[in-house]
Structures are given as C-alpha cells and as structure tokens.
Amino acid sequence: MMTIAAFIDGSVYAQSVCEHAAWIAGRLNTGVELVHVLGRRETASAPSDLSGNIALGARSALLKELSELDEQRARLAQKRGRAILEDGEAVVRAAGIDAVASRLRNGDLVETMAEVEAEAELIVIGKRGEAADFARLHLGSNLERAVRSSNKPVFVASRAFLPVERVLVAYDGGHSSMKAVDAMARSPLFAGLEVTLLTVGAKTDEAVRRLDDARAVLAAGGIEAETKVVPGQAETAIADRVETERYELLVMGAYGHSRIRSLIIGSTTTEMLRSCKIPVMLFR
C-alpha cells in the first residue's frame, strides 16, 4: 500500500506536517510514514586545525577527545531523532490514523527523499526547518532542492493546521499546472472540496478556453470548479486572492522554468511559498 511520506524535524512546523499528513491519509485511506533525517552537521564535528605548536602527545590526546565528542554527539542526535519521531507518531495517531511507521536516516534530505518516494503517494514537508530565519521569511534551505528533485507531488505544510475546505488552483496552462489538474481529477483527496481555477493576466479568449478545458478535466473526475481570470502579476494577485477569499490550500505547478531563469527574474513558486500562509501543493 502506498503511504504518505512526511518529513519532520525539530522545528515548529513538525506538528503541522504530521496533522496535514494525517488529514491527507484519512482522505486517501492510506498510512503515514514519518521520516527524520540526521544531517551530517548533526553527527560530526567541524574539521579542526591541529597544526601549530602543539606537542605530539597533546595533539593525540586532543584527537581522541574530539573523537569521543563526535561519538557522544552522534548518540544524542539519534536519541533526539527517535524522540521527534515518537512525538510525530502520537500526533498522527491522535488524528485517527493507525497505520503509522517511522524512519530515522543519516545523510542528505534529498537523497533520502529519492529513496522513500518510490513507495509514497506524495511527500509532506514543512515550509521552514529548524535553521530558518523567520524574521526574514527565509524558506527551508532544502525546500527548493526537495521540490525540484521529487517525482511525486509535494505538499508544503503551513505553520498551523486547518481543515481544508476551499482550494485555489493557480493555472497558467503550462505542463506542470496541467499535470496538477489531471492529478486532482484522479484523486479522492479533492472530492467534495470547493475548487477555484485561477488564471492571472489578460482575459483573452485563449485564457478562457484554457480554463474551460481544465474545468472539464476536473468535472470528468467529479470535481465541480469555478473559474476566474484576474489582472496583475501572478506573485501578488494569487497571494491577494488567498488572503481575501480565505482559501485553505493552494495548488500549483512547481518551478516551470530553469534554475538560471529563476535566478535572474525570480520564481513564482518560491514567492508563493514565501508569501502565502496556507499549505501549497506542488506538481512538477
């Protein structure tokens, strides 16, 4: 059985990730696998410069002490990781999901995600991790790498969980947004939810036709959707609609352009993740 793979750490987003994963699992009638990745910085000390006027015996003693500290640090990181997973399991079970498993892994988040996602329906991850600068709205350092590398949809959890009833789909007619609409039509996750398809830009015949085609795809899957075309720039218009019309979930295609283009002119995906205070479900 496919599961929901939820990646958690010690940040304030961990509970929200678990609650959103449980909500998704309940609607898809599947289980949840919680994953905590111990980064290399958590299990090894920084390289030390032992050159200079240190006697050979003192240097050897220092190396031994550093080695023992590394071992102690690794043991503490393992204990902390298991505690995070145990707390996460309790949150998921309290939400009514009994099929819960957990993994504790060493290494890189993206590499672990590639290993886990083969058996996952989708990935759930927090918008920010433990090291994020909340004052600067800094996104988690691994978030873009994770979304760009994943072959499965990625659900980016907001800081607090709210049951989802109203969904906004940012639709531009591109490949990734078409993939998002097709996946929605095939998934029971969106059954019974209020869905709006939104295009930002001029209300041309082509824009209306694209929206009508997307609405027809959703209708074939039993989802009735409203369509809207609004003027403006995507980054601000979408965020304004989310805020003023009280949607609980934003669905959109992810990183439709190259990293180079995003570096030069910015990324709508990154801006939406940064500015929207609701979960964002991304399809590539």
C-alpha positions in Angstrom: 0.0 0.0 0.0 1.3 3.5 -0.9 1.8 5.8 2.1 2.1 9.5 2.8 5.8 10.3 3.4 6.1 13.1 6.0 9.5 14.6 6.7 9.8 16.1 10.2 12.5 17.8 12.2 12.6 19.7 15.5 11.0 22.9 14.1 7.7 24.4 15.0 6.4 23.0 11.7 6.7 19.4 12.7 3.2 19.1 14.3 1.6 20.8 11.3 3.4 18.4 9.0 2.0 15.4 11.0 -1.5 16.8 11.1 -1.6 17.6 7.4 -0.2 14.1 6.6 -2.9 12.6 8.8 -5.6 14.6 7.1 -4.4 13.5 3.6 -4.0 9.9 4.7 -7.6 9.9 6.0 -9.0 11.1 2.7 -6.9 8.7 0.7 -7.4 5.8 3.1 -3.7 5.1 3.4 -1.0 5.1 6.1 1.7 7.6 7.0 5.5 7.1 7.2 7.3 9.7 9.2 10.9 10.4 8.3 13.6 12.2 10.2 17.0 12.8 8.5 20.1 13.4 10.6 22.2 15.8 8.6 26.0 15.4 8.5 26.4 18.5 10.7 24.5 16.8 13.5 26.7 13.7 13.6 30.2 15.1 13.0 32.2 17.9 14.3 33.7 20.6 12.1 37.3 19.8 10.9 39.8 21.1 13.4 43.1 22.7 12.7 45.6 20.9 14.8 48.7 22.4 13.3 51.0 24.8 15.1 53.0 24.5 18.3 51.1 21.6 19.8 53.2 18.8 21.1 52.7 15.3 19.6 51.3 13.8 22.8 48.9 16.7 23.4 47.7 16.5 19.7 47.0 12.8 20.0 45.1 13.4 23.3 43.1 16.2 21.6 42.2 13.9 18.6 41.0 11.2 21.0 38.9 13.7 22.9 37.4 15.1 19.7 36.6 11.5 18.5 34.8 10.8 21.8 32.8 14.0 21.5 31.8 13.1 18.0 30.5 9.7 19.2 28.6 11.4 22.1 27.1 13.9 19.7 26.0 11.2 17.3 24.3 9.3 20.1 22.5 12.4 21.3 21.3 13.2 17.7 20.0 9.6 17.4 18.1 9.9 20.7 16.7 13.3 19.7 15.6 12.0 16.3 13.8 9.0 17.8 12.0 11.3 20.2 10.9 13.6 17.3 9.5 10.5 15.5 7.8 9.2 18.6 6.1 12.6 19.1 5.1 12.7 15.5 3.6 9.2 15.7 1.5 10.3 18.6 0.1 13.3 16.7 -0.8 11.2 13.7 -2.5 8.5 15.8 -4.4 11.2 17.7 -5.8 12.4 14.3 -7.2 8.9 13.7 -4.6 7.2 11.6 -3.4 3.8 13.0 -1.1 2.8 10.2 2.0 4.8 11.1 5.6 3.9 10.6 8.8 5.8 11.0 12.3 6.0 9.6 15.5 7.6 11.1 18.1 8.2 8.4 21.6 9.7 8.3 22.7 11.8 5.4 21.0 14.2 2.9 17.3 15.1 2.8 17.1 15.0 -1.0 18.9 11.6 -1.2 16.6 10.2 1.5 13.5 11.5 -0.3 14.6 9.8 -3.5 14.7 6.5 -1.6 11.4 7.0 0.2 9.2 8.4 -2.5 9.1 5.2 -4.6 6.6 3.8 -2.1 4.9 7.2 -1.4 1.7 8.7 -2.8 3.0 12.1 -2.0 5.6 14.0 0.1 4.7 16.3 3.0 7.3 18.7 4.2 7.4 21.9 6.3 7.8 25.3 4.7 10.7 26.0 7.1 13.2 24.0 9.1 14.9 24.4 12.3 17.6 26.7 10.9 15.2 29.1 9.0 15.2 32.8 9.7 11.6 33.5 10.5 12.1 37.3 10.7 13.3 37.3 7.1 10.7 34.8 5.9 13.6 32.6 4.9 12.4 29.3 3.4 14.0 26.0 4.5 17.4 25.6 2.8 16.4 22.2 1.4 12.9 23.0 0.3 13.6 24.0 -3.3 16.0 21.2 -3.8 13.4 18.7 -2.5 10.6 20.0 -4.7 12.8 20.1 -7.8 14.1 16.6 -7.3 10.9 14.9 -6.3 8.9 12.8 -8.8 5.9 12.9 -6.6 3.6 15.8 -5.6 5.0 17.8 -2.7 2.6 19.2 0.0 4.3 22.1 1.8 2.7 22.4 5.1 2.0 25.8 6.7 2.8 26.6 10.3 -0.6 25.7 11.7 -3.1 23.1 10.5 -6.6 24.0 9.4 -9.0 21.5 7.8 -9.1 22.2 4.1 -12.5 23.0 2.5 -11.6 25.6 -0.2 -8.9 25.1 -2.7 -7.4 27.6 -5.1 -5.6 26.2 -8.2 -3.2 28.6 -9.9 -3.5 27.6 -13.5 -1.4 29.0 -16.4 -1.9 26.3 -19.0 1.7 25.1 -18.6 2.8 21.5 -18.4 3.1 21.4 -14.6 -0.3 23.1 -14.0 -2.0 20.7 -16.5 -0.4 17.8 -14.6 -1.8 19.2 -11.3 -5.3 19.4 -12.7 -5.1 15.9 -14.1 -3.9 14.5 -10.8 -6.6 16.3 -8.9 -9.3 14.8 -11.1 -7.9 11.3 -10.4 -7.5 11.7 -6.6 -10.1 11.3 -3.9 -8.2 13.9 -1.9 -10.1 16.7 -3.5 -13.6 15.1 -3.6 -16.2 17.3 -2.1 -13.9 20.3 -1.7 -14.7 23.8 -3.1 -12.3 24.3 -6.0 -11.5 27.5 -7.9 -9.3 27.7 -11.1 -7.5 31.0 -11.3 -5.5 32.5 -14.2 -3.7 35.8 -13.7 -3.4 38.1 -16.7 -5.5 39.5 -19.5 -8.9 37.9 -20.0 -8.4 36.7 -23.6 -10.3 34.1 -25.5 -7.3 31.8 -25.2 -7.1 32.2 -21.4 -10.8 31.5 -21.0 -10.5 28.4 -23.3 -7.7 27.0 -21.2 -9.6 27.4 -18.0 -12.7 25.8 -19.5 -10.6 22.8 -20.6 -9.1 22.5 -17.1 -12.6 22.7 -15.6 -13.8 19.9 -18.0 -10.9 17.7 -16.8 -11.9 18.2 -13.2 -15.6 17.7 -14.0 -14.7 14.3 -15.5 -13.3 13.4 -12.2 -16.4 14.5 -10.3 -15.0 17.9 -9.2 -17.0 21.0 -9.9 -14.8 24.1 -10.2 -15.3 27.8 -10.6 -13.1 29.7 -13.0 -11.6 33.2 -12.6 -9.3 35.4 -14.6 -7.8 38.3 -12.7 -5.4 41.0 -13.8 -2.0 41.7 -12.4 1.3 39.9 -11.6 1.0 36.3 -10.6 3.0 36.7 -7.4 0.8 39.4 -5.9 -2.6 38.5 -7.4 -2.5 34.9 -6.2 -1.4 35.9 -2.7 -4.1 38.5 -2.6 -6.8 36.0 -3.6 -5.6 33.5 -1.0 -5.8 36.2 1.7 -9.1 37.9 0.8 -11.1 34.9 -0.2 -9.9 32.6 2.7 -8.7 29.6 0.8 -7.1 26.8 2.9 -4.9 25.2 0.2 -3.1 26.5 -2.9 -2.4 24.0 -5.7 0.1 24.9 -8.5 2.7 23.7 -10.8 6.3 23.9 -9.5 9.3 25.6 -11.0 8.2 25.5 -14.6 11.4 27.3 -15.7 15.1 26.6 -15.3 17.2 27.5 -12.3 19.1 30.1 -14.3 15.8 31.9 -15.3 14.6 31.8 -11.7 17.9 33.2 -10.6 17.6 36.1 -13.0 13.9 37.1 -12.8 12.8 35.2 -9.7 10.4 32.3 -9.2 6.6 32.5 -8.8 6.8 29.1 -6.9 9.3 30.4 -4.4 7.4 33.7 -3.9 4.1 31.8 -3.3 5.8 29.6 -0.7 7.2 32.6 1.0 4.1 34.9 1.0 1.2 32.5 1.4 0.3 31.5 4.9 -1.6 28.4 3.8 -0.3 25.0 2.6 0.9 24.8 -1.0 0.7 21.5 -3.0 3.2 21.4 -5.8 3.3 19.3 -9.0 6.3 19.1 -11.4 
